[in-house]
Amino acid sequence: MSSVIDFLERMGSEAHWRDAPQDEIELALADAGIDAPMCNAILAGNIADVHALLGQQKLMGDQLPNPEEEPRPPQPDPGKEEEKEEENATGDESKAPNGTSDSFSPSSSSSL
């Protein structure tokens, strides 16, 4: 069984096996000493037969969250809220240090 696993591992890790001709794969299986039923299953791409010949059961699992681990909406970060409150308490950042606004206002302009 370990020779089958080693062969499949080698096939999966070497990119050239993806597009290798059938006869090259057959030759590699024979060189690895893998028996005929397993060779036929691998060549046919029949994963159910490969699992059966290896004596493995089909793995099944649900994708449902545990009720105790259900996702909750993100909680606001208290540190960020305090920073925003401090910015609002100190005034608008668009004001100049002398308390006047940097933006142009028609009422504050003098006529020439």
SENUMI-890872 format. One record per residue (C-alpha): residue in three letters; x, y, z. Coordinates in nm, 4 decimals, m for minus. Layout:
N
<ropa residuo="ALA" c1="X" c2="Y" c3="Z"/>
...
//
This chain:
112
<ropa residuo="MET" c1="0.0000" c2="0.0000" c3="0.0000"/>
<ropa residuo="SER" c1="0.2832" c2="0.2443" c3="0.0747"/>
<ropa residuo="SER" c1="0.4103" c2="0.2085" c3="m0.2845"/>
<ropa residuo="VAL" c1="0.0684" c2="0.3235" c3="m0.4111"/>
<ropa residuo="ILE" c1="0.0686" c2="0.6210" c3="m0.1756"/>
<ropa residuo="ASP" c1="0.4275" c2="0.7078" c3="m0.2715"/>
<ropa residuo="PHE" c1="0.3395" c2="0.6854" c3="m0.6409"/>
<ropa residuo="LEU" c1="0.0306" c2="0.9039" c3="m0.6042"/>
<ropa residuo="GLU" c1="0.2281" c2="1.1534" c3="m0.3982"/>
<ropa residuo="ARG" c1="0.4968" c2="1.1692" c3="m0.6662"/>
<ropa residuo="MET" c1="0.2310" c2="1.2082" c3="m0.9382"/>
<ropa residuo="GLY" c1="0.0692" c2="1.4923" c3="m0.7488"/>
<ropa residuo="SER" c1="0.3936" c2="1.6756" c3="m0.6808"/>
<ropa residuo="GLU" c1="0.5365" c2="1.6638" c3="m1.0342"/>
<ropa residuo="ALA" c1="0.3568" c2="1.8816" c3="m1.2878"/>
<ropa residuo="HIS" c1="0.4510" c2="1.6800" c3="m1.5941"/>
<ropa residuo="TRP" c1="0.2237" c2="1.3936" c3="m1.4835"/>
<ropa residuo="ARG" c1="m0.0844" c2="1.6092" c3="m1.5391"/>
<ropa residuo="ASP" c1="m0.0500" c2="1.5951" c3="m1.9178"/>
<ropa residuo="ALA" c1="0.1512" c2="1.2718" c3="m1.9406"/>
<ropa residuo="PRO" c1="0.0379" c2="1.0183" c3="m2.1999"/>
<ropa residuo="GLN" c1="m0.1490" c2="0.7109" c3="m2.0738"/>
<ropa residuo="ASP" c1="0.1297" c2="0.4717" c3="m2.1750"/>
<ropa residuo="GLU" c1="0.3871" c2="0.6716" c3="m1.9750"/>
<ropa residuo="ILE" c1="0.1665" c2="0.6482" c3="m1.6652"/>
<ropa residuo="GLU" c1="0.1175" c2="0.2733" c3="m1.7246"/>
<ropa residuo="LEU" c1="0.4943" c2="0.2269" c3="m1.7454"/>
<ropa residuo="ALA" c1="0.5496" c2="0.4284" c3="m1.4258"/>
<ropa residuo="LEU" c1="0.2838" c2="0.2204" c3="m1.2447"/>
<ropa residuo="ALA" c1="0.4523" c2="m0.1021" c3="m1.3579"/>
<ropa residuo="ASP" c1="0.7948" c2="0.0277" c3="m1.2489"/>
<ropa residuo="ALA" c1="0.6497" c2="0.1114" c3="m0.9069"/>
<ropa residuo="GLY" c1="0.5267" c2="m0.2482" c3="m0.8719"/>
<ropa residuo="ILE" c1="0.1600" c2="m0.1580" c3="m0.8306"/>
<ropa residuo="ASP" c1="m0.0852" c2="m0.4448" c3="m0.8912"/>
<ropa residuo="ALA" c1="m0.3263" c2="m0.4551" c3="m1.1869"/>
<ropa residuo="PRO" c1="m0.6564" c2="m0.3651" c3="m1.0113"/>
<ropa residuo="MET" c1="m0.4984" c2="m0.0543" c3="m0.8576"/>
<ropa residuo="CYS" c1="m0.3348" c2="0.0360" c3="m1.1906"/>
<ropa residuo="ASN" c1="m0.6724" c2="0.0126" c3="m1.3650"/>
<ropa residuo="ALA" c1="m0.8394" c2="0.2299" c3="m1.0999"/>
<ropa residuo="ILE" c1="m0.5658" c2="0.4943" c3="m1.1203"/>
<ropa residuo="LEU" c1="m0.5644" c2="0.4965" c3="m1.5011"/>
<ropa residuo="ALA" c1="m0.9440" c2="0.5268" c3="m1.5093"/>
<ropa residuo="GLY" c1="m0.9317" c2="0.8096" c3="m1.2535"/>
<ropa residuo="ASN" c1="m1.1816" c2="0.6210" c3="m1.0390"/>
<ropa residuo="ILE" c1="m1.1211" c2="0.7549" c3="m0.6884"/>
<ropa residuo="ALA" c1="m1.3917" c2="0.5346" c3="m0.5354"/>
<ropa residuo="ASP" c1="m1.2098" c2="0.2197" c3="m0.6541"/>
<ropa residuo="VAL" c1="m0.8743" c2="0.3560" c3="m0.5331"/>
<ropa residuo="HIS" c1="m1.0245" c2="0.4193" c3="m0.1886"/>
<ropa residuo="ALA" c1="m1.1861" c2="0.0753" c3="m0.1839"/>
<ropa residuo="LEU" c1="m0.8621" c2="m0.0989" c3="m0.2847"/>
<ropa residuo="LEU" c1="m0.6740" c2="0.0943" c3="m0.0162"/>
<ropa residuo="GLY" c1="m0.9390" c2="m0.0043" c3="0.2387"/>
<ropa residuo="GLN" c1="m1.0382" c2="0.3519" c3="0.3154"/>
<ropa residuo="GLN" c1="m1.3860" c2="0.4830" c3="0.3750"/>
<ropa residuo="LYS" c1="m1.5278" c2="0.7910" c3="0.2135"/>
<ropa residuo="LEU" c1="m1.4819" c2="1.0927" c3="0.4376"/>
<ropa residuo="MET" c1="m1.7913" c2="1.2961" c3="0.5027"/>
<ropa residuo="GLY" c1="m1.8456" c2="1.6017" c3="0.7148"/>
<ropa residuo="ASP" c1="m2.1031" c2="1.8714" c3="0.7597"/>
<ropa residuo="GLN" c1="m2.0205" c2="2.2340" c3="0.7003"/>
<ropa residuo="LEU" c1="m2.2537" c2="2.3631" c3="0.9705"/>
<ropa residuo="PRO" c1="m2.1171" c2="2.5796" c3="1.2508"/>
<ropa residuo="ASN" c1="m2.1441" c2="2.4671" c3="1.6077"/>
<ropa residuo="PRO" c1="m2.4235" c2="2.6743" c3="1.7731"/>
<ropa residuo="GLU" c1="m2.1738" c2="2.7841" c3="2.0362"/>
<ropa residuo="GLU" c1="m1.9379" c2="2.9044" c3="1.7622"/>
<ropa residuo="GLU" c1="m2.1835" c2="3.0888" c3="1.5387"/>
<ropa residuo="PRO" c1="m2.0336" c2="3.4079" c3="1.3988"/>
<ropa residuo="ARG" c1="m2.1341" c2="3.7243" c3="1.5743"/>
<ropa residuo="PRO" c1="m2.1344" c2="4.0732" c3="1.4290"/>
<ropa residuo="PRO" c1="m1.8106" c2="4.2585" c3="1.5006"/>
<ropa residuo="GLN" c1="m1.8128" c2="4.4631" c3="1.8175"/>
<ropa residuo="PRO" c1="m1.6966" c2="4.8257" c3="1.7908"/>
<ropa residuo="ASP" c1="m1.3464" c2="4.8887" c3="1.9152"/>
<ropa residuo="PRO" c1="m1.3723" c2="5.1052" c3="2.2305"/>
<ropa residuo="GLY" c1="m1.0321" c2="5.2638" c3="2.1633"/>
<ropa residuo="LYS" c1="m1.1433" c2="5.3942" c3="1.8240"/>
<ropa residuo="GLU" c1="m1.4637" c2="5.5397" c3="1.9674"/>
<ropa residuo="GLU" c1="m1.2639" c2="5.7315" c3="2.2299"/>
<ropa residuo="GLU" c1="m1.0342" c2="5.8721" c3="1.9588"/>
<ropa residuo="LYS" c1="m1.3336" c2="5.9956" c3="1.7583"/>
<ropa residuo="GLU" c1="m1.4889" c2="6.1543" c3="2.0680"/>
<ropa residuo="GLU" c1="m1.1593" c2="6.3312" c3="2.1472"/>
<ropa residuo="GLU" c1="m1.1384" c2="6.4677" c3="1.7911"/>
<ropa residuo="ASN" c1="m1.4950" c2="6.6006" c3="1.8151"/>
<ropa residuo="ALA" c1="m1.4288" c2="6.7536" c3="2.1582"/>
<ropa residuo="THR" c1="m1.1169" c2="6.9404" c3="2.0428"/>
<ropa residuo="GLY" c1="m1.2956" c2="7.0901" c3="1.7435"/>
<ropa residuo="ASP" c1="m1.2935" c2="7.0547" c3="1.3712"/>
<ropa residuo="GLU" c1="m0.9506" c2="6.9876" c3="1.2196"/>
<ropa residuo="SER" c1="m1.0230" c2="7.2223" c3="0.9266"/>
<ropa residuo="LYS" c1="m0.9908" c2="7.5288" c3="1.1502"/>
<ropa residuo="ALA" c1="m0.6675" c2="7.7191" c3="1.1658"/>
<ropa residuo="PRO" c1="m0.4840" c2="7.7462" c3="1.4988"/>
<ropa residuo="ASN" c1="m0.6236" c2="8.0967" c3="1.5621"/>
<ropa residuo="GLY" c1="m0.9799" c2="7.9636" c3="1.5483"/>
<ropa residuo="THR" c1="m1.0638" c2="8.0970" c3="1.2036"/>
<ropa residuo="SER" c1="m1.1641" c2="7.8726" c3="0.9205"/>
<ropa residuo="ASP" c1="m0.9168" c2="7.8036" c3="0.6375"/>
<ropa residuo="SER" c1="m1.1985" c2="7.8041" c3="0.3828"/>
<ropa residuo="PHE" c1="m1.3041" c2="8.1183" c3="0.1983"/>
<ropa residuo="SER" c1="m1.6168" c2="8.2840" c3="0.3287"/>
<ropa residuo="PRO" c1="m1.7772" c2="8.5787" c3="0.1450"/>
<ropa residuo="SER" c1="m1.8845" c2="8.7443" c3="0.4679"/>
<ropa residuo="SER" c1="m1.5313" c2="8.7523" c3="0.6048"/>
<ropa residuo="SER" c1="m1.3699" c2="8.8984" c3="0.2940"/>
<ropa residuo="SER" c1="m1.3043" c2="9.2660" c3="0.2672"/>
<ropa residuo="SER" c1="m1.3900" c2="9.4573" c3="m0.0453"/>
<ropa residuo="LEU" c1="m1.1197" c2="9.6332" c3="m0.2418"/>
//
